[in-house]
């Protein structure tokens, strides 16, 4: 298991990015959370097997149809043993 913090910048709020992120995470067996940040980005914590995280991070580089992703920052983080993937407000 591996845990990462991901920050996605661009046109990522108001385009259902969080909901689509939750759906993709669930599809890939990823646990953690996603939320909008006050700076207009979307940030998340994600935990899963490395290969699943790679697929998830690759998806974050384009996101849902209406999103325009300009930058994705990924940093390793400590495991927190999440049990689901939730949308935080």
Biotite code that builds the C-alpha atoms (Angstrom):
import biotite.structure as struc

atoms = struc.array([
    struc.Atom([0.000, 0.000, 0.000], chain_id="A", res_id=1, res_name="UNK", atom_name="CA", element="C"),
    struc.Atom([1.060, 3.528, -0.774], chain_id="A", res_id=2, res_name="UNK", atom_name="CA", element="C"),
    struc.Atom([-0.405, 6.921, 0.097], chain_id="A", res_id=3, res_name="UNK", atom_name="CA", element="C"),
    struc.Atom([-0.123, 10.158, -1.868], chain_id="A", res_id=4, res_name="UNK", atom_name="CA", element="C"),
    struc.Atom([-1.381, 13.725, -1.666], chain_id="A", res_id=5, res_name="UNK", atom_name="CA", element="C"),
    struc.Atom([-2.491, 15.087, -5.045], chain_id="A", res_id=6, res_name="UNK", atom_name="CA", element="C"),
    struc.Atom([-3.182, 18.705, -5.983], chain_id="A", res_id=7, res_name="UNK", atom_name="CA", element="C"),
    struc.Atom([-4.845, 19.398, -9.343], chain_id="A", res_id=8, res_name="UNK", atom_name="CA", element="C"),
    struc.Atom([-4.850, 22.931, -10.772], chain_id="A", res_id=9, res_name="UNK", atom_name="CA", element="C"),
    struc.Atom([-6.733, 24.428, -13.702], chain_id="A", res_id=10, res_name="UNK", atom_name="CA", element="C"),
    struc.Atom([-10.468, 24.615, -14.379], chain_id="A", res_id=11, res_name="UNK", atom_name="CA", element="C"),
    struc.Atom([-11.307, 21.925, -11.848], chain_id="A", res_id=12, res_name="UNK", atom_name="CA", element="C"),
    struc.Atom([-14.063, 23.449, -9.716], chain_id="A", res_id=13, res_name="UNK", atom_name="CA", element="C"),
    struc.Atom([-17.635, 23.649, -10.960], chain_id="A", res_id=14, res_name="UNK", atom_name="CA", element="C"),
    struc.Atom([-17.083, 20.806, -13.440], chain_id="A", res_id=15, res_name="UNK", atom_name="CA", element="C"),
    struc.Atom([-18.008, 17.861, -11.146], chain_id="A", res_id=16, res_name="UNK", atom_name="CA", element="C"),
    struc.Atom([-14.329, 17.020, -10.653], chain_id="A", res_id=17, res_name="UNK", atom_name="CA", element="C"),
    struc.Atom([-14.866, 15.798, -7.075], chain_id="A", res_id=18, res_name="UNK", atom_name="CA", element="C"),
    struc.Atom([-17.756, 13.488, -7.976], chain_id="A", res_id=19, res_name="UNK", atom_name="CA", element="C"),
    struc.Atom([-15.920, 12.001, -10.951], chain_id="A", res_id=20, res_name="UNK", atom_name="CA", element="C"),
    struc.Atom([-12.811, 11.604, -8.801], chain_id="A", res_id=21, res_name="UNK", atom_name="CA", element="C"),
    struc.Atom([-14.818, 9.656, -6.242], chain_id="A", res_id=22, res_name="UNK", atom_name="CA", element="C"),
    struc.Atom([-16.248, 7.404, -8.968], chain_id="A", res_id=23, res_name="UNK", atom_name="CA", element="C"),
    struc.Atom([-12.799, 6.745, -10.499], chain_id="A", res_id=24, res_name="UNK", atom_name="CA", element="C"),
    struc.Atom([-11.267, 6.073, -7.077], chain_id="A", res_id=25, res_name="UNK", atom_name="CA", element="C"),
    struc.Atom([-14.014, 3.584, -6.225], chain_id="A", res_id=26, res_name="UNK", atom_name="CA", element="C"),
    struc.Atom([-13.552, 1.882, -9.609], chain_id="A", res_id=27, res_name="UNK", atom_name="CA", element="C"),
    struc.Atom([-9.811, 1.495, -8.936], chain_id="A", res_id=28, res_name="UNK", atom_name="CA", element="C"),
    struc.Atom([-10.157, 0.401, -5.296], chain_id="A", res_id=29, res_name="UNK", atom_name="CA", element="C"),
    struc.Atom([-8.628, 3.603, -3.928], chain_id="A", res_id=30, res_name="UNK", atom_name="CA", element="C"),
    struc.Atom([-9.486, 4.984, -0.499], chain_id="A", res_id=31, res_name="UNK", atom_name="CA", element="C"),
    struc.Atom([-9.095, 8.542, 0.789], chain_id="A", res_id=32, res_name="UNK", atom_name="CA", element="C"),
    struc.Atom([-10.798, 11.867, 0.135], chain_id="A", res_id=33, res_name="UNK", atom_name="CA", element="C"),
    struc.Atom([-11.145, 14.782, -2.298], chain_id="A", res_id=34, res_name="UNK", atom_name="CA", element="C"),
    struc.Atom([-12.059, 18.431, -1.674], chain_id="A", res_id=35, res_name="UNK", atom_name="CA", element="C"),
    struc.Atom([-12.056, 21.859, -3.295], chain_id="A", res_id=36, res_name="UNK", atom_name="CA", element="C"),
    struc.Atom([-9.359, 24.224, -2.037], chain_id="A", res_id=37, res_name="UNK", atom_name="CA", element="C"),
    struc.Atom([-9.778, 27.944, -1.521], chain_id="A", res_id=38, res_name="UNK", atom_name="CA", element="C"),
    struc.Atom([-7.122, 28.634, -4.194], chain_id="A", res_id=39, res_name="UNK", atom_name="CA", element="C"),
    struc.Atom([-9.347, 27.094, -6.907], chain_id="A", res_id=40, res_name="UNK", atom_name="CA", element="C"),
    struc.Atom([-7.545, 23.755, -7.032], chain_id="A", res_id=41, res_name="UNK", atom_name="CA", element="C"),
    struc.Atom([-8.776, 20.310, -6.039], chain_id="A", res_id=42, res_name="UNK", atom_name="CA", element="C"),
    struc.Atom([-6.748, 18.315, -3.553], chain_id="A", res_id=43, res_name="UNK", atom_name="CA", element="C"),
    struc.Atom([-6.971, 14.731, -2.405], chain_id="A", res_id=44, res_name="UNK", atom_name="CA", element="C"),
    struc.Atom([-5.368, 11.986, -0.375], chain_id="A", res_id=45, res_name="UNK", atom_name="CA", element="C"),
    struc.Atom([-5.338, 8.578, -2.024], chain_id="A", res_id=46, res_name="UNK", atom_name="CA", element="C"),
    struc.Atom([-4.250, 5.155, -0.773], chain_id="A", res_id=47, res_name="UNK", atom_name="CA", element="C"),
    struc.Atom([-3.976, 1.952, -2.783], chain_id="A", res_id=48, res_name="UNK", atom_name="CA", element="C"),
    struc.Atom([-1.548, -0.427, -4.423], chain_id="A", res_id=49, res_name="UNK", atom_name="CA", element="C"),
    struc.Atom([1.065, 1.420, -6.483], chain_id="A", res_id=50, res_name="UNK", atom_name="CA", element="C"),
    struc.Atom([-0.304, 0.289, -9.861], chain_id="A", res_id=51, res_name="UNK", atom_name="CA", element="C"),
    struc.Atom([-3.801, 1.512, -8.969], chain_id="A", res_id=52, res_name="UNK", atom_name="CA", element="C"),
    struc.Atom([-2.416, 4.855, -7.813], chain_id="A", res_id=53, res_name="UNK", atom_name="CA", element="C"),
    struc.Atom([-0.515, 5.227, -11.090], chain_id="A", res_id=54, res_name="UNK", atom_name="CA", element="C"),
    struc.Atom([-3.756, 4.727, -13.041], chain_id="A", res_id=55, res_name="UNK", atom_name="CA", element="C"),
    struc.Atom([-5.553, 7.207, -10.761], chain_id="A", res_id=56, res_name="UNK", atom_name="CA", element="C"),
    struc.Atom([-2.826, 9.843, -11.081], chain_id="A", res_id=57, res_name="UNK", atom_name="CA", element="C"),
    struc.Atom([-2.862, 9.419, -14.865], chain_id="A", res_id=58, res_name="UNK", atom_name="CA", element="C"),
    struc.Atom([-6.632, 10.017, -14.815], chain_id="A", res_id=59, res_name="UNK", atom_name="CA", element="C"),
    struc.Atom([-6.100, 13.169, -12.691], chain_id="A", res_id=60, res_name="UNK", atom_name="CA", element="C"),
    struc.Atom([-4.025, 14.646, -15.528], chain_id="A", res_id=61, res_name="UNK", atom_name="CA", element="C"),
    struc.Atom([-7.216, 15.074, -17.589], chain_id="A", res_id=62, res_name="UNK", atom_name="CA", element="C"),
    struc.Atom([-10.109, 14.513, -15.141], chain_id="A", res_id=63, res_name="UNK", atom_name="CA", element="C"),
    struc.Atom([-13.741, 14.607, -16.256], chain_id="A", res_id=64, res_name="UNK", atom_name="CA", element="C"),
    struc.Atom([-14.855, 15.900, -19.658], chain_id="A", res_id=65, res_name="UNK", atom_name="CA", element="C"),
    struc.Atom([-15.433, 19.542, -18.666], chain_id="A", res_id=66, res_name="UNK", atom_name="CA", element="C"),
    struc.Atom([-12.204, 19.943, -16.664], chain_id="A", res_id=67, res_name="UNK", atom_name="CA", element="C"),
    struc.Atom([-9.073, 21.652, -17.966], chain_id="A", res_id=68, res_name="UNK", atom_name="CA", element="C"),
    struc.Atom([-6.092, 20.392, -15.974], chain_id="A", res_id=69, res_name="UNK", atom_name="CA", element="C"),
    struc.Atom([-2.994, 22.611, -16.070], chain_id="A", res_id=70, res_name="UNK", atom_name="CA", element="C"),
    struc.Atom([-0.891, 20.991, -13.344], chain_id="A", res_id=71, res_name="UNK", atom_name="CA", element="C"),
    struc.Atom([-0.874, 17.912, -11.111], chain_id="A", res_id=72, res_name="UNK", atom_name="CA", element="C"),
    struc.Atom([1.387, 17.794, -8.057], chain_id="A", res_id=73, res_name="UNK", atom_name="CA", element="C"),
    struc.Atom([1.912, 14.448, -6.317], chain_id="A", res_id=74, res_name="UNK", atom_name="CA", element="C"),
    struc.Atom([3.725, 13.978, -3.022], chain_id="A", res_id=75, res_name="UNK", atom_name="CA", element="C"),
    struc.Atom([4.091, 10.868, -0.882], chain_id="A", res_id=76, res_name="UNK", atom_name="CA", element="C"),
    struc.Atom([2.243, 10.892, 2.433], chain_id="A", res_id=77, res_name="UNK", atom_name="CA", element="C"),
    struc.Atom([1.896, 8.652, 5.470], chain_id="A", res_id=78, res_name="UNK", atom_name="CA", element="C"),
    struc.Atom([-0.635, 5.824, 5.342], chain_id="A", res_id=79, res_name="UNK", atom_name="CA", element="C"),
    struc.Atom([-3.837, 6.664, 7.169], chain_id="A", res_id=80, res_name="UNK", atom_name="CA", element="C"),
    struc.Atom([-5.771, 3.448, 6.414], chain_id="A", res_id=81, res_name="UNK", atom_name="CA", element="C"),
    struc.Atom([-8.913, 5.060, 4.981], chain_id="A", res_id=82, res_name="UNK", atom_name="CA", element="C"),
    struc.Atom([-11.867, 2.690, 4.530], chain_id="A", res_id=83, res_name="UNK", atom_name="CA", element="C"),
    struc.Atom([-13.645, 4.507, 1.675], chain_id="A", res_id=84, res_name="UNK", atom_name="CA", element="C"),
    struc.Atom([-13.210, 7.444, -0.693], chain_id="A", res_id=85, res_name="UNK", atom_name="CA", element="C"),
    struc.Atom([-15.242, 10.468, 0.347], chain_id="A", res_id=86, res_name="UNK", atom_name="CA", element="C"),
    struc.Atom([-15.955, 13.963, -0.871], chain_id="A", res_id=87, res_name="UNK", atom_name="CA", element="C"),
    struc.Atom([-15.052, 16.497, 1.774], chain_id="A", res_id=88, res_name="UNK", atom_name="CA", element="C"),
    struc.Atom([-16.455, 19.997, 1.924], chain_id="A", res_id=89, res_name="UNK", atom_name="CA", element="C"),
])
